[in-house]
Amino acid sequence: MPILDSAPTSTLAATTRRSCSVRTALLTGLAVLVVSALLLPSSRLTLDNARHALDYPHGQYGSPIDPKGVVCEPDQSQPPAPPPPPPPEPAKAEQCVIAGKVWEECGEGDDLCAKYGEAALLASRVYTGPALRLRRVMRKAQRGESIKIGVLGGSVSAGHAITHENQPRIYHRQIWKWFQEAFPNSEVTFSNGAVAAQGTNFHKLCFRAHLDEDVDLVLVDAAINDQRHNQDAATNMEWLLRGLMVLPNKPAVVQVQLLALLFEQISLGGDLHTPVAEYYGSPVISLRPVILPLILKDPELIREYYYIEHDGVPDTRHVGLNGHDLMAQLVIAYFRTVLCSLSHELKPGKLMPSEADDVPSQLLMSKFDLASPAPTYVPMCNSTSSHLRPLVAAGGAWVPEITNRKSYWTGHKPGERIWFDVDLRQTGTVTITYIRSATYGLGIAKCWVDDEASAVFTDGYWTNAASIGQNIDIATNVPPGMHKLTCEVQAETHEPQGRTRCMIAAVVSA
């Protein structure tokens, strides 16, 4: 069997094309030789030689060629394809310039990312959502309009143990400074409404006594003072958010979750706040995901991030200067990402609106009932820590005192009374905020509105490690008009040393 019969078709085609080309060239050459022999008799090539060459173009033992039988098919092979063009260079993202400097998260010059890593920065952003209100505040600042920033919180935000010269390092002061630098054409003002030893149970009632009504951005620090065991923490945060969100400028509310390691659980009230924050679109930035893994690996870092008492023992309830620095840097890093995203407009859907002013009609912490929308929440509060709405006594023997850098109306001896004028514009509830502590020597007070027969008792002593404010309703369904709230120190006490001191921080009507 001929060898070519077993060759692939493509091989045969290629061989045929090469043979065709060779034969054509050979016949052309021989024709030239014949003509030369006829014209040049002296040539050594004779006609016989020419005939022999035509008969045996491949030599005596080659295959004879019939010129008439040669069929040359057109060469079907294609020239090699040109190399593909190089892929286009990826479009460069628009550079984000903040305070005159190009900024890219985890890019060149991002010291925070270089130290802690991108994963830690992302972990600190417990909830960010679309940040609709925060975006609106930043656009307002970009237009050169004035911005007001306010803070609600406890002792860390109040500057616990931070000396006067280090006040600029308190986390919210650093955030304020960043806003001024990022928006140089806007007048950015700041007010600190933090009250030591108070959580959302106090702030939900008294935020108007500690913030300007026209605030644009509110930083809320309540993760520590809202204890994890207090199941009311979520409800209190919900009412606080609803009250803040309907203020005149519809402010953005950002929750700043600090970390304390002093209590029975690492988990704090902030873990109860997060679902509420998500429901109301309030971003949450937390210190815990960043520093707790480091401390678990190296407990000596507690001294790095927390305040050190005069006896050299770390105070694991209050962060120190480095803790303030890190909390500020985490919030600022998040704010930068929001600012750099403003060039991209969020696209609303047909079913899902993107309105920053929306406040849900239903309470998250209540039963779903479309027939009963949540009421507008506008409490009236007078507080011992407020310069906007100070708590002024109408009379009595109690005196204003400062305890552990906190101010209260204080009664010491059994039988001492204090009274306040309360003006209700509509039927409502009269509430007081009193202090509970295991170490302040607190006893029992008897309080009533107008009629002593309906009195309520408050007990300031408990075994909890926290010294913190608690609310108690003194009277409900109180009709509109002027009323008299009275409190009296009682002889009975549960305090182990028999002390009877009583302390009031605020009076609220709602």
Disulfide bonds with the S-S distance in Angstrom:
Cys20-Cys72 2.07
Cys96-Cys340 1.86
Cys106-Cys113 1.94
Cys206-Cys381 1.85
Cys447-Cys487 2.09
